[in-house]
Amino acid sequence: MDEDGRVVTGPRNFYTTKGKKGATDKELFMKPTYNAIGDPFKMAAIGMTRTTKKDGHIAAGHDKNFVMAKLVNGIGGGQANSNGIKPAYPYMPLGPGPKKNFRDEEGAVKSGPRNITVIPGKLGKVGKNVLLGEKIPYIEDDYNAAKKLAKKELEYHHSMV
């Protein structure tokens, strides 16, 4: 026991933080070693890929920057960029539109016109034998109609032979 009367438990063993997450080298305990160091592989298409080169058009033999083939004047009235090219439509900022007020001067909610209705609503009850049109009468069907038709066709065929 120490002088305050508490039990001495000694120093704490481990202080931990939250575990690291991710898939990069920073999240590992130590820098990894890779087994492909010194590999003679060279990227095959590195010489064929296009590079970004400032003022490369001048080195290629062109005397000025790319210019659009068609200038649209009078449509849109937008600001011209540094090359003097105007866009076809003016810039319209995105964002929330004007706030709509659905109440009148007295504070009551305004109700607009009805939505589009294609056919008038159905009248009647819900339940058994409720139809949208007139009642369809029951017509009995002969169970052996297909057999009788086949027999009739067979007799016709034999009479032609």
C-alpha positions in Angstrom: 0.0 0.0 0.0 1.1 3.5 -0.7 0.8 6.5 1.7 -2.9 7.2 0.7 -3.9 3.7 1.6 -4.4 2.4 -2.0 -3.1 -0.8 -3.4 -0.1 -0.4 -5.7 -1.0 -1.9 -9.0 2.2 -0.8 -10.9 2.4 0.9 -14.2 -0.1 0.2 -17.0 1.1 -2.4 -19.5 -0.3 -1.2 -22.8 -1.7 2.1 -24.1 -3.6 1.4 -27.4 -5.2 3.6 -30.0 -7.8 2.8 -32.6 -6.6 0.3 -35.3 -5.5 1.7 -38.6 -7.7 1.0 -41.6 -7.0 1.3 -45.3 -5.0 -0.3 -48.1 -1.9 1.9 -48.4 1.6 1.5 -47.0 0.8 4.1 -44.3 -1.5 1.7 -42.5 1.1 -1.0 -42.0 3.3 -1.4 -38.9 6.5 -0.9 -40.9 7.5 -0.1 -44.5 7.0 -3.2 -46.6 9.6 -4.8 -48.8 8.6 -5.7 -52.3 9.9 -8.8 -54.2 9.9 -7.1 -57.6 12.8 -4.7 -57.0 15.2 -4.8 -59.9 12.7 -6.5 -62.2 13.7 -5.9 -65.8 10.1 -5.4 -66.9 9.5 -2.2 -68.8 6.1 -0.8 -69.6 5.5 -1.6 -73.3 3.4 1.4 -74.2 5.3 4.1 -72.3 6.8 5.4 -75.6 3.5 5.5 -77.4 1.5 7.4 -74.8 0.7 11.0 -75.2 2.5 13.5 -72.9 1.4 16.9 -71.8 3.7 19.5 -73.1 3.2 23.2 -72.7 3.1 25.0 -76.0 3.4 21.6 -77.8 1.3 22.9 -80.7 4.1 25.4 -81.6 6.7 22.6 -81.6 4.3 20.5 -83.8 4.3 23.3 -86.4 1.0 25.1 -85.6 1.1 28.9 -85.2 -1.8 29.4 -82.8 -4.0 27.6 -80.3 -6.9 25.4 -81.1 -9.9 27.5 -82.2 -13.5 26.2 -82.5 -14.6 25.9 -86.1 -17.9 27.8 -85.6 -18.4 30.9 -83.6 -22.0 31.3 -82.4 -22.9 35.0 -82.2 -26.1 36.4 -80.8 -27.2 33.2 -79.1 -26.9 33.2 -75.3 -25.0 36.4 -74.9 -22.4 34.8 -72.5 -19.0 36.1 -71.7 -16.3 35.5 -74.2 -13.2 33.6 -72.9 -9.6 34.6 -73.5 -9.7 33.4 -77.2 -12.8 35.5 -77.9 -15.1 32.5 -78.2 -18.6 32.8 -76.8 -20.5 29.8 -75.5 -23.8 28.9 -77.1 -25.7 29.2 -73.8 -25.2 31.6 -70.9 -23.9 30.3 -67.6 -26.7 29.4 -65.2 -25.7 28.8 -61.6 -27.0 25.7 -59.9 -28.7 25.8 -56.6 -32.0 26.1 -54.9 -34.6 28.0 -56.7 -36.8 30.7 -55.3 -38.8 29.8 -52.2 -42.4 29.0 -53.0 -45.2 30.3 -50.8 -48.2 28.0 -50.5 -50.3 30.3 -48.2 -52.4 33.2 -49.0 -52.5 36.6 -47.2 -54.7 35.3 -44.4 -52.4 32.3 -43.7 -54.7 29.6 -45.2 -53.2 27.0 -47.5 -53.9 27.6 -51.2 -55.1 24.6 -53.1 -54.2 24.5 -56.8 -56.2 23.0 -59.6 -56.7 19.3 -59.7 -54.2 17.1 -61.3 -54.9 15.7 -64.8 -57.6 13.0 -64.8 -58.0 10.8 -67.8 -61.3 9.1 -67.1 -64.0 9.9 -64.5 -63.8 8.0 -61.2 -65.6 4.8 -60.8 -68.8 4.7 -58.7 -70.1 1.8 -56.7 -69.2 -0.5 -53.9 -66.2 -2.6 -53.1 -66.6 -6.4 -52.8 -67.9 -9.4 -54.6 -69.7 -9.0 -58.0 -68.7 -5.4 -58.4 -67.9 -4.8 -62.0 -66.5 -1.8 -64.0 -68.9 -2.4 -66.9 -72.0 -4.5 -67.4 -72.3 -8.1 -66.1 -70.9 -10.7 -68.5 -73.3 -13.6 -69.0 -72.1 -17.2 -68.5 -71.8 -19.2 -71.7 -71.4 -22.9 -71.4 -68.6 -24.4 -73.4 -68.7 -28.0 -74.8 -66.0 -30.0 -73.1 -65.6 -32.3 -76.1 -65.6 -29.6 -78.8 -62.0 -30.2 -79.8 -62.6 -34.0 -80.2 -65.8 -33.4 -82.3 -63.9 -30.9 -84.5 -61.1 -33.4 -85.1 -63.6 -36.2 -86.0 -65.4 -33.9 -88.4 -62.1 -32.9 -90.2 -61.1 -36.6 -90.4 -64.5 -37.5 -92.0 -64.0 -34.7 -94.5 -60.5 -35.9 -95.3 -61.7 -39.5 -95.9 -64.5 -38.3 -98.1 -61.9 -36.5 -100.3 -59.7 -39.6 -100.8 
